[in-house]
Amino acid sequence: MKLPLVVGVDGSEPSLRAVDWAADEAALRQVSLRVVYASLWERYEGAALARELGKPDGQVRAEDVVEAAARRARARHPDLPISRAALPEEPEYALVREGKNASALVVGTRGRSGVANLLLGSVSLFVAAHADCPVIVIRGNNDNQARTAVHGRVVVGVGDEFAGAVRFAAQEAERRGAVLEAVRAWRCPAHESVDHPLITGEPEHVHEERAAQALEAALRDVPPQVKVERRAVEGPARRVLLAAAHEADLLVVGARRRPGHFGLQLGRTAHTVLHHAACPIAVVPERA
């Protein structure tokens, strides 16, 4: 039995973009879509969905939110199986629980707070850091439409112990008929940069060669039908991946999950790209 794709909604414009993207993704995967709205408040207060429903904010209830989202998804894919849930609880905990029985979770960048300086909302950040399944955060445009795939490219950051991220990225590239761009960042340690061998370029060559070898090892199980491009790039991983995201339809990164550890289990690279990447980001959990 295939697990559904779950999308978290709250009626905001970022969540409406997430619904569009999730509907397309569910149709691509040939799985059902589950639309989830969780809130401790009985009534919805927000302009985007109220306009769409033609109701005053105070008259929009939780059932209206999930119904409007499901209707929007069905308009894109009429034959897509869709289930709905309106849950009276905190959204971050509800979505993490939903992720235990999901093929992936899709969320928008932030909810109805409208706080411009929050580059990624607290709910989306919490879910990306704690869910048991891959979490896809949809970076939006200035309107309420999902960004269409235009580059034909899925980028994956290849780090140590991130085999799950590579597998996920390869599957996404295969579904889309897209190129898989595998990126490994490398740096020459500072203490080596002042040694005499720098004159001949040997330290840089050694570290670049190790990065290339790590790429080959990480990609050995990628199906042969997936076209792969390998890039070993000097620089901090965060900067390298943000640059690659400008020409990607999806950026995939891994995040270690350490049992018994609390707080955000993301890592600096995943945390940075979630806040700043120019395309949707998939965070794939890796068990330590």
C-alpha positions as CSV (number, residue, x, y, z in Angstrom):
1,M,0.0,0.0,0.0
2,K,1.4,3.4,-1.0
3,L,1.5,6.0,1.7
4,P,-0.2,9.3,1.0
5,L,1.5,12.6,0.4
6,V,0.5,15.0,3.2
7,V,0.2,18.8,2.8
8,G,-0.2,21.1,5.7
9,V,-2.6,24.0,5.1
10,D,-3.7,27.1,7.0
11,G,-5.4,29.1,4.3
12,S,-2.4,31.5,3.8
13,E,-1.0,32.2,0.4
14,P,2.2,30.1,1.1
15,S,0.0,27.2,2.0
16,L,-2.1,27.5,-1.1
17,R,1.1,27.3,-3.1
18,A,2.0,24.2,-1.2
19,V,-1.3,22.7,-2.1
20,D,-0.7,23.2,-5.8
21,W,2.8,21.7,-5.6
22,A,1.6,18.8,-3.4
23,A,-1.2,18.0,-5.8
24,D,1.2,17.9,-8.8
25,E,3.7,15.8,-6.8
26,A,1.0,13.3,-5.6
27,A,-0.2,12.9,-9.2
28,L,3.4,12.4,-10.3
29,R,4.0,9.7,-7.6
30,Q,0.5,8.2,-8.2
31,V,-0.4,8.4,-4.5
32,S,-3.3,9.9,-2.7
33,L,-3.1,13.4,-1.2
34,R,-4.0,14.1,2.4
35,V,-4.9,17.7,3.3
36,V,-4.3,18.6,7.0
37,Y,-5.3,21.7,8.9
38,A,-4.4,21.9,12.6
39,S,-5.2,24.7,14.9
40,L,-6.3,25.3,18.5
41,W,-8.6,28.1,17.2
42,E,-12.1,27.3,16.1
43,R,-12.2,30.1,13.6
44,Y,-9.9,31.1,10.8
45,E,-8.6,34.6,10.5
46,G,-6.7,35.5,7.3
47,A,-7.4,37.4,4.1
48,A,-6.2,35.0,1.4
49,L,-8.7,32.2,1.9
50,A,-11.5,34.5,3.0
51,R,-11.3,36.2,-0.3
52,E,-11.3,32.9,-2.1
53,L,-14.4,31.7,-0.2
54,G,-16.2,35.0,-0.4
55,K,-16.7,35.0,3.4
56,P,-15.7,37.4,6.2
57,D,-12.6,36.2,8.1
58,G,-14.6,35.4,11.2
59,Q,-17.0,33.1,9.4
60,V,-14.3,30.8,8.0
61,R,-14.0,27.6,10.0
62,A,-11.5,24.8,10.0
63,E,-13.6,22.7,7.7
64,D,-13.7,25.5,5.2
65,V,-9.9,25.6,5.1
66,V,-9.4,22.0,4.3
67,E,-12.4,21.9,1.9
68,A,-11.1,24.9,-0.1
69,A,-7.6,23.4,-0.2
70,A,-9.0,20.0,-1.4
71,R,-11.1,21.8,-4.0
72,R,-8.0,23.7,-5.3
73,A,-6.0,20.4,-5.6
74,R,-8.9,18.7,-7.3
75,A,-9.1,21.5,-9.9
76,R,-5.5,20.7,-10.9
77,H,-6.0,16.9,-10.9
78,P,-9.6,15.8,-11.0
79,D,-8.9,12.1,-10.6
80,L,-6.5,12.5,-7.6
81,P,-7.7,10.7,-4.4
82,I,-7.9,13.3,-1.6
83,S,-8.6,12.9,2.1
84,R,-9.0,15.8,4.6
85,A,-8.5,16.3,8.3
86,A,-9.2,19.3,10.5
87,L,-7.4,18.8,13.8
88,P,-7.9,20.8,17.0
89,E,-4.2,20.9,18.1
90,E,-0.9,22.6,17.6
91,P,0.0,22.3,13.9
92,E,3.7,21.4,14.3
93,Y,2.9,18.4,16.5
94,A,0.0,17.3,14.3
95,L,2.0,17.4,11.1
96,V,5.0,15.6,12.6
97,R,2.5,12.8,13.7
98,E,0.9,12.8,10.3
99,G,4.4,12.3,8.8
100,K,4.7,8.9,10.5
101,N,2.3,7.5,7.9
102,A,3.2,9.7,4.9
103,S,5.5,9.2,1.9
104,A,6.4,12.9,2.4
105,L,5.1,16.1,4.0
106,V,4.7,19.4,2.0
107,V,4.5,22.8,3.8
108,G,4.7,26.4,2.8
109,T,7.4,28.8,4.0
110,R,5.3,30.4,6.7
111,G,1.7,30.8,7.8
112,R,-0.7,33.7,8.4
113,S,1.5,35.7,10.7
114,G,2.6,38.0,7.9
115,V,5.9,38.8,9.7
116,A,8.1,39.7,6.8
117,N,11.4,39.1,8.6
118,L,10.5,35.5,9.4
119,L,12.1,33.9,6.3
120,L,10.8,30.5,7.4
121,G,7.9,30.1,9.7
122,S,8.3,28.3,13.0
123,V,5.9,25.5,12.1
124,S,7.6,24.7,8.8
125,L,11.0,24.8,10.5
126,F,9.9,22.5,13.4
127,V,8.4,20.0,11.0
128,A,11.5,19.9,8.8
129,A,13.6,19.3,11.9
130,H,11.5,16.6,13.4
131,A,9.5,14.6,10.9
132,D,10.2,11.0,10.2
133,C,9.6,11.4,6.5
134,P,11.0,13.8,3.9
135,V,9.7,17.3,4.3
136,I,9.4,19.6,1.2
137,V,9.2,23.3,1.9
138,I,7.8,25.3,-0.9
139,R,9.5,28.6,-1.5
140,G,7.0,31.0,-3.0
141,N,6.7,33.8,-5.5
142,N,4.9,37.1,-4.9
143,D,1.6,35.6,-6.0
144,N,-0.3,32.6,-4.7
145,Q,0.7,30.2,-7.5
146,A,3.1,27.3,-7.2
147,R,6.4,27.7,-9.1
148,T,6.4,25.5,-12.2
149,A,9.4,23.3,-13.0
150,V,11.4,25.1,-15.6
151,H,15.0,24.0,-15.2
152,G,14.6,20.2,-15.5
153,R,17.1,19.8,-12.7
154,V,17.1,18.3,-9.2
155,V,20.1,19.2,-7.1
156,V,21.3,17.1,-4.1
157,G,23.9,18.1,-1.6
158,V,26.2,15.1,-1.1
159,G,27.4,15.0,2.4
160,D,28.8,12.2,4.6
161,E,26.1,9.7,5.7
162,F,23.4,11.3,3.5
163,A,22.6,8.3,1.4
164,G,18.9,8.8,1.9
165,A,19.0,12.2,0.4
166,V,20.7,10.9,-2.7
167,R,18.2,8.1,-3.1
168,F,15.3,10.6,-2.7
169,A,16.8,13.0,-5.2
170,A,17.4,10.3,-7.7
171,Q,13.8,9.1,-7.5
172,E,12.5,12.7,-7.9
173,A,14.8,13.2,-10.9
174,E,13.6,10.0,-12.5
175,R,9.9,10.8,-12.0
176,R,10.4,14.2,-13.7
177,G,12.8,13.1,-16.4
178,A,15.2,15.7,-15.0
179,V,18.9,15.8,-14.6
180,L,20.3,14.9,-11.2
181,E,23.0,17.4,-10.2
182,A,25.1,16.0,-7.3
183,V,27.1,18.6,-5.5
184,R,29.9,18.0,-3.1
185,A,31.5,21.1,-1.4
186,W,35.1,20.9,-0.3
187,R,37.5,23.2,1.4
188,C,41.2,23.3,1.9
189,P,41.9,23.6,5.7
190,A,43.4,26.9,6.8
191,H,46.5,25.3,8.2
192,E,47.4,23.7,4.9
193,S,46.9,27.0,2.9
194,V,50.1,28.5,4.3
195,D,52.3,25.4,3.7
196,H,54.8,25.3,0.9
197,P,52.9,22.7,-1.1
198,L,50.3,25.4,-1.8
199,I,52.7,26.8,-4.4
200,T,52.2,23.8,-6.6
201,G,48.5,23.5,-5.8
202,E,48.8,20.1,-4.2
203,P,46.5,20.6,-1.1
204,E,43.7,21.9,-3.2
205,H,44.1,19.0,-5.7
206,V,44.0,16.4,-2.8
207,H,40.8,17.8,-1.3
208,E,39.1,18.2,-4.7
209,E,40.0,14.6,-5.5
210,R,38.6,13.4,-2.2
211,A,35.4,15.2,-3.0
212,A,35.2,13.6,-6.4
213,Q,35.7,10.2,-4.9
214,A,33.0,10.9,-2.3
215,L,30.6,11.8,-5.2
216,E,31.3,8.6,-7.0
217,A,30.7,6.5,-3.9
218,A,27.4,8.3,-3.1
219,L,26.1,7.8,-6.6
220,R,27.0,4.2,-7.2
221,D,23.4,3.0,-6.7
222,V,21.7,5.6,-8.8
223,P,19.7,3.9,-11.6
224,P,21.5,4.1,-14.9
225,Q,18.4,5.7,-16.6
226,V,18.9,8.9,-14.4
227,K,21.2,11.4,-16.1
228,V,23.7,12.5,-13.4
229,E,26.0,15.5,-13.4
230,R,28.8,15.6,-10.7
231,R,30.2,18.8,-9.3
232,A,32.9,19.1,-6.7
233,V,33.0,22.8,-5.7
234,E,35.3,24.6,-3.4
235,G,33.5,26.6,-0.7
236,P,31.2,26.4,2.3
237,A,28.4,23.9,1.6
238,R,25.7,26.5,2.4
239,R,27.0,28.9,-0.2
240,V,27.6,26.3,-2.8
241,L,24.1,24.8,-2.5
242,L,22.4,28.2,-2.5
243,A,24.1,29.1,-5.7
244,A,23.0,25.7,-7.3
245,A,19.4,26.3,-6.1
246,H,19.1,29.2,-8.5
247,E,19.0,26.8,-11.5
248,A,17.1,23.9,-9.8
249,D,13.4,22.9,-9.6
250,L,14.1,21.1,-6.3
251,L,17.0,21.1,-3.8
252,V,17.5,18.0,-1.7
253,V,19.5,18.0,1.6
254,G,19.9,15.5,4.3
255,A,19.4,16.1,8.1
256,R,20.7,13.8,10.8
257,R,18.2,12.6,13.4
258,R,19.8,11.6,16.7
259,P,17.5,9.6,19.0
260,G,17.3,11.2,22.4
261,H,18.4,14.6,21.2
262,F,16.0,17.6,21.5
263,G,15.9,20.9,19.6
264,L,16.2,21.5,15.9
265,Q,17.9,18.5,14.3
266,L,18.8,20.1,11.0
267,G,22.4,21.1,10.8
268,R,23.7,24.5,9.6
269,T,23.5,23.7,5.9
270,A,19.9,22.5,5.9
271,H,18.9,25.4,8.2
272,T,20.4,28.0,5.9
273,V,19.0,26.7,2.6
274,L,15.5,26.4,4.2
275,H,15.7,30.1,4.9
276,H,17.3,31.3,1.7
277,A,17.0,28.9,-1.2
278,A,15.4,30.1,-4.5
279,C,13.5,26.8,-5.1
280,P,11.6,24.2,-3.1
281,I,13.7,22.3,-0.6
282,A,13.4,18.7,0.4
283,V,14.9,17.8,3.8
284,V,15.4,14.0,4.1
285,P,15.9,12.6,7.6
286,E,19.0,10.4,8.1
287,R,19.1,8.2,11.2
288,A,22.4,8.4,13.1
